[in-house]
Amino acid sequence: MSFLHKVATALLLASVSATAFAQAFPIKPVRIVIGFPAGGAIDLVGRIIAPKLSDALGQPVVVDNRPGANGALGLDAVLNP
């Protein structure tokens, strides 16, 4: 096999395998975790962004407020779903 033939074969195999394993992302609802109480400026921004993000992704987007411990409870909610 020539070098050009090997390169063409590798490119063909790479393109076929990428389409075979492609999945829609995301496949489940998206959760925006806000580590501060509802009603604040950060919560307001999250609630404004959520519907637009939902339209763009085609999945529901849920705003989840986890106030307390200076944001540590929100971080824990992200790390341990």
VENKAFEN-V74053 format. One record per helix or strand. SS is the DSSP state (a for helix, b for strand). FROM is the first residue (numbers start at 1). LEN is the number of residues. Records with the same first field share a line. If there is no record, write none. Layout:
# VENKAFEN-V74053
SS: FROM-LEN, FROM-LEN
This chain:
# VENKAFEN-V74053
a: 3-18, 41-17, 69-11
b: 30-5, 61-5
